[in-house]
Amino acid sequence: MASRPQVNSGCHALFAHLSEYLDGELPAADCDTIARHCRTCARCRHVIGSLRRTVALCRESGQTRLPAPVRARARARMLALLENQPAGAAGSRRGAPAKKRSGPSPPTAPRVKNR
């Protein structure tokens, strides 16, 4: 069984400033210190590489626009939930009115404007 790299004080210092490092918010001297540490620490090199890939994937996923029919269905379901109706009750294909609940009505959320 392969031994795991040891976590040392340099690793802890890196983790304390990891977000600032990846966002380019650290002074150049601190970035150089982290880069030097990563040249000798496989664990930190792996963590930084993995986190960079994760951030890149998250950014890419937010750029894909859903098809119009999917957006319309999602909007209708969200509005139905906001109105405290079962999904599909508002504008049901069968034309049946939505069932009213008995008892006090829950507070309503603000309506979302169509864009």
FENNORHU-V353726 format. One record per residue. N is the residue number from 1. SS is DSSP state (@ for helix, = for strand, . for the rest). PSI is psi in whole degrees, -180 to 180 (* if undefined). D_FIRST is the distance of its C-alpha to the first C-alpha in Angstrom with 1 decimal. Layout:
N|SS|PSI|D_FIRST + N|SS|PSI|D_FIRST
//
This chain:
1|.|131|0.0 + 2|.|144|3.8 + 3|.|149|6.4 + 4|.|144|9.3 + 5|.|143|12.6 + 6|.|143|15.1 + 7|.|126|18.2 + 8|.|-174|21.3 + 9|@|-31|25.0 + 10|@|-37|25.2 + 11|@|-45|22.9 + 12|@|-40|25.2 + 13|@|-40|28.3 + 14|@|-47|27.1 + 15|@|-33|26.5 + 16|@|-24|29.9 + 17|.|19|31.6 + 18|@|-47|29.4 + 19|@|-44|32.3 + 20|@|-39|34.9 + 21|@|-50|32.8 + 22|@|-29|32.2 + 23|.|-2|35.9 + 24|.|29|37.1 + 25|.|0|38.8 + 26|.|153|37.5 + 27|.|154|39.5 + 28|@|-39|38.5 + 29|@|-40|37.4 + 30|@|-38|34.9 + 31|@|-41|33.6 + 32|@|-40|33.2 + 33|@|-44|31.2 + 34|@|-43|28.8 + 35|@|-42|28.5 + 36|@|-44|27.8 + 37|@|-43|25.1 + 38|@|-25|23.4 + 39|@|-26|23.6 + 40|@|-6|21.1 + 41|.|103|19.1 + 42|@|-36|16.9 + 43|@|-50|16.6 + 44|@|-37|20.4 + 45|@|-43|21.1 + 46|@|-44|19.2 + 47|@|-47|21.1 + 48|@|-44|24.4 + 49|@|-43|24.0 + 50|@|-44|23.2 + 51|@|-38|26.1 + 52|@|-43|28.4 + 53|@|-39|27.8 + 54|@|-46|28.3 + 55|@|-43|31.6 + 56|@|-42|32.8 + 57|@|-39|32.3 + 58|@|-41|34.2 + 59|@|-42|37.0 + 60|@|-40|37.3 + 61|@|-28|37.5 + 62|.|-8|40.4 + 63|.|-11|42.4 + 64|.|123|42.7 + 65|.|133|46.0 + 66|.|150|46.2 + 67|.|151|49.0 + 68|@|-43|52.3 + 69|@|-36|52.4 + 70|@|-44|49.0 + 71|@|-41|50.1 + 72|@|-44|53.3 + 73|@|-42|51.7 + 74|@|-43|49.3 + 75|@|-44|52.2 + 76|@|-41|54.3 + 77|@|-39|51.7 + 78|@|-43|51.1 + 79|@|-40|54.8 + 80|@|-42|55.1 + 81|@|-41|52.5 + 82|@|-32|54.3 + 83|.|2|57.5 + 84|.|38|55.9 + 85|.|154|56.7 + 86|.|144|54.5 + 87|.|133|53.0 + 88|.|-13|55.5 + 89|.|-41|58.5 + 90|.|118|59.9 + 91|.|34|61.3 + 92|.|146|60.4 + 93|.|-29|61.1 + 94|.|-9|63.3 + 95|.|7|65.4 + 96|.|137|65.0 + 97|.|153|65.3 + 98|.|143|62.4 + 99|.|139|62.7 + 100|.|143|63.7 + 101|.|147|61.9 + 102|.|156|64.1 + 103|.|-177|63.9 + 104|.|147|63.5 + 105|.|140|61.9 + 106|.|160|58.7 + 107|.|146|59.0 + 108|.|148|58.8 + 109|.|156|56.6 + 110|.|144|58.2 + 111|.|145|58.8 + 112|.|130|56.8 + 113|.|141|59.1 + 114|.|141|58.7 + 115|.|*|57.9
//
